[in-house]
Each structure stands twice: as C-alpha cells, then as structure tokens.
C-alpha cells in the first residue's frame, strides 16, 4: 500500500511540474489600416414603403421629411440606386387614407417598378367566425 501511495505522489508531482511548462503560443499580427474611410452603400434586396395613419411615409424604416410625391420619388431613387427591378412592398395602416397609398403606387409606377405588392394581415379569428359555404 505504501508503494502505491509513493507512485501516486510521484505522478502528482510529475503532472504539477509538467503543466507549468505548457504555455499557449500567441502570434502577434499587425493588421493593415485603411487610408480612406469610403462608405459603400449596399442596395437592399427589397424596398418597403410604410404609411402611417397620419400620412407619414417611411421608406425602409426611414421617415421622410414630407409626403410630397417629389420627396417620395427622390427617396425611392436613392434607396434603389436606380434599380427598378427590386420588389417593392407597400404597408399602410388600416386607417391610412386611400390617397396616400395611391400616391405611393403612382410614384413607384412612374419610376418603373413593376413588382409592387401591398402587405396585408390575415385575421385568423375573424375567418373562423365567418360562416363558410358549408354553414
């Protein structure tokens, strides 16, 4: 039994000494630095026009300063970077004026956008409450 304790103590001392020699190697890297801070604007994959109840337009989450068609046109041109092949989604509040939605559609159509869709929300509860053709 004594020899077993001696072997365990020797192993313990060996592992304690050997772990102190293991060091993590680190590599010093000098990263390059950019001389100019050019900002590259990415063209989004789709354009979202949101219209609030009060008639405020938001294009890709950014509020426009006014609701004039010229402002909407300029914002759409800037966001799309001249590419009118991007899909465009119009989301309007249920209480928004119909004229605001038509204005957004008209401006997008004049710019050449053809993939225009209007976002809606499916109300599953009201669909379940409505009588169907079998009732």
SULNOR-V138604 format. One record per backbone hydrogen bond with DSSP energy under -0.5 kcal/mol. CO is the residue of the C=O (numbers start at 1). NH is the residue of the N-H. Records with the same first field share a line. If there is no record, write none. Layout:
BEGIN
CO->NH + NH
END
This chain:
BEGIN
1->5
2->6
3->7
4->8
5->9
6->10
7->11
8->12
9->13
10->14
11->15
12->16
13->17
14->18
15->19
16->20
17->21
18->21 + 22
21->23
26->28
27->29
29->31
36->38
38->40
39->41
40->42
45->87
47->49 + 89
48->50 + 60
49->91
50->58
51->93
52->55
56->52
57->64
58->50 + 60
59->62
61->63
62->59
68->72
69->73
70->74
71->75
72->76
73->77
74->78
75->79
76->80
77->81 + 82
79->44
80->83
82->84
83->86
84->114
87->47
88->117
89->49 + 91
90->92 + 119
91->51
93->96
97->100 + 101
98->102
99->103
100->104
101->105
102->106
103->107
104->108
105->109
106->110
107->111
108->113
109->112
114->116
115->88
117->90 + 119
121->123
122->124
123->127
124->128
125->129
126->130
132->135
END
